[in-house]
Amino acid sequence: MIKAVALMAALSASFAALHTAPSDASALNAKCLLVMDGVTRLDDRCSFTSNGETDSFSDERLLVVCPDGRPVQTSDCFGYQMRVARNGVYGFLQREGSAARLCWNTGNMRNAQACFDGLIQKGDCWQSIVSRSLGRGTMHKLKFCAWDD
């Protein structure tokens, strides 16, 4: 439970940083691959950061706006008023010993709510033959990789 609270705090702290209009190309410092159930969700340059146990990734395309149409960083509005104006992929990988949990926004959500346990590292990738979706109990096959660009 404490790790879940820590993960949610990390997600909240990173929300504003990840939900901007596209940044300059220098922010895209890696190549990321995210495949779920055989469907490629991200296979492009991405912004990738690591702070020890947690990695974050983003294609820098997601744009979240307030009712006035301005990005959330330049306008004042409450979370319930925010909407996705342009889809984009972002998420987090939290390592826990030899396993990891991946949470991502499914490409069209403001929050990284789709979380999966049981990924194991194989080279530059974290993958699972079968990973349980937290909260839903459904099983999925996942692969996430990140390489220096």
Disulfide bonds with the S-S distance in Angstrom:
Cys32-Cys46 1.90
Cys66-Cys77 1.98
Cys103-Cys115 2.07
Cys125-Cys145 1.91
